[in-house]
Amino acid sequence: MVGRPEPFVAIRADITQRKEAEDALRQSQKLGSLGVLAGGTAHAFNNLLTTTLGNANLDSMHLPRESPALPYLGQIEHLDGCRSFLRMHDINPTVPVVITSGYSEEDVVADFLGRGFRA
């Protein structure tokens, strides 16, 4: 009817907790996706590293001791220590792998692979 107020019912609910839970779930899903991506990348890298290490090992076994290639193959075989370090971190995640500011990438790589390593 015109001019006469219609009756209505209003319901008010605080949805703050629901929104926070949805945000937390969304963040968790993002982190899960990142973990899957990182795992796939690590797997692909490990496959390449295994092939490279195997070839370097075979080459070093078949080259004469005076071969100028042996020091370079030794540097490649040093990468197996990197893989061991990464496995150790999987077993004991308390081992820090955080790169802090103040160090250049070259310093971190040199410390990790050894100062004598040259790409």
C-alpha positions as CSV (number, residue, x, y, z in Angstrom):
1,M,0.0,0.0,0.0
2,V,1.2,3.5,-0.7
3,G,2.3,5.6,2.3
4,R,2.2,2.7,4.7
5,P,5.5,1.0,5.8
6,E,5.8,-2.7,4.9
7,P,7.0,-5.0,7.7
8,F,10.4,-6.6,7.2
9,V,12.9,-8.8,9.0
10,A,16.6,-7.9,9.1
11,I,19.3,-10.4,10.1
12,R,22.8,-9.2,11.0
13,A,25.7,-11.5,11.3
14,D,29.4,-10.9,12.0
15,I,31.3,-12.8,9.2
16,T,34.7,-11.7,10.3
17,Q,35.8,-15.1,11.4
18,R,34.5,-16.7,8.2
19,K,36.4,-14.2,6.1
20,E,39.6,-14.8,8.1
21,A,39.2,-18.6,7.7
22,E,38.7,-18.2,3.9
23,D,41.8,-16.0,3.7
24,A,43.8,-18.5,5.6
25,L,42.6,-21.3,3.4
26,R,43.4,-19.4,0.3
27,Q,46.9,-18.6,1.6
28,S,47.4,-22.3,2.5
29,Q,46.4,-23.3,-1.0
30,K,48.9,-20.9,-2.5
31,L,51.6,-22.3,-0.3
32,G,50.6,-25.8,-1.3
33,S,50.8,-24.9,-5.0
34,L,54.2,-23.3,-4.4
35,G,55.4,-26.5,-2.7
36,V,54.3,-28.6,-5.7
37,L,56.0,-26.3,-8.1
38,A,59.2,-26.4,-6.0
39,G,59.1,-30.2,-5.7
40,G,58.7,-30.5,-9.5
41,T,61.6,-28.1,-10.1
42,A,63.8,-29.9,-7.6
43,H,63.0,-33.3,-9.2
44,A,63.8,-32.0,-12.7
45,F,67.1,-30.4,-11.4
46,N,68.0,-33.7,-9.7
47,N,67.5,-35.6,-12.9
48,L,69.8,-33.3,-14.8
49,L,72.4,-33.3,-11.9
50,T,72.4,-37.1,-11.7
51,T,73.0,-37.4,-15.5
52,T,75.8,-34.8,-15.3
53,L,77.5,-36.4,-12.3
54,G,77.3,-39.8,-13.8
55,N,78.9,-38.7,-17.0
56,A,81.6,-36.8,-15.2
57,N,82.3,-39.8,-13.1
58,L,82.6,-42.1,-16.1
59,D,84.8,-39.6,-17.9
60,S,87.1,-39.2,-15.0
61,M,87.5,-43.0,-14.7
62,H,88.5,-43.4,-18.4
63,L,90.8,-40.4,-18.7
64,P,94.5,-40.6,-18.1
65,R,95.8,-39.1,-14.9
66,E,97.6,-36.3,-16.7
67,S,94.5,-35.2,-18.6
68,P,93.8,-31.4,-18.3
69,A,90.1,-32.2,-18.1
70,L,90.3,-34.0,-14.7
71,P,90.3,-30.8,-12.5
72,Y,87.1,-29.7,-14.3
73,L,85.5,-33.0,-13.8
74,G,86.4,-32.9,-10.2
75,Q,84.6,-29.6,-9.9
76,I,81.5,-31.1,-11.5
77,E,81.7,-34.1,-9.1
78,H,81.8,-31.6,-6.2
79,L,78.2,-30.9,-7.0
80,D,77.2,-34.2,-5.4
81,G,78.0,-32.4,-2.1
82,C,75.4,-29.9,-3.0
83,R,72.8,-32.6,-3.5
84,S,73.8,-34.2,-0.1
85,F,73.3,-30.8,1.5
86,L,69.8,-30.5,0.0
87,R,69.0,-34.0,1.1
88,M,70.2,-33.2,4.6
89,H,67.8,-30.2,4.7
90,D,64.9,-32.5,3.6
91,I,65.7,-34.8,6.6
92,N,66.4,-31.9,9.0
93,P,64.6,-28.7,8.0
94,T,66.2,-26.8,10.9
95,V,69.3,-26.5,8.8
96,P,69.2,-22.9,7.6
97,V,69.1,-22.3,3.8
98,V,68.2,-18.6,4.0
99,I,70.4,-16.2,2.1
100,T,70.6,-13.0,4.0
101,S,71.4,-9.6,2.5
102,G,75.0,-8.5,2.6
103,Y,76.2,-11.4,0.5
104,S,76.5,-11.4,-3.2
105,E,75.2,-14.4,-5.2
106,E,78.8,-15.1,-6.2
107,D,79.9,-15.3,-2.5
108,V,77.0,-17.7,-1.6
109,V,77.7,-19.9,-4.6
110,A,81.4,-19.9,-4.0
111,D,80.9,-20.8,-0.3
112,F,78.5,-23.5,-1.3
113,L,80.4,-25.1,-4.1
114,G,83.9,-24.2,-3.0
115,R,86.1,-21.2,-3.8
116,G,87.9,-23.1,-6.5
117,F,84.8,-23.7,-8.6
118,R,84.6,-21.8,-11.8
119,A,81.6,-22.0,-14.2
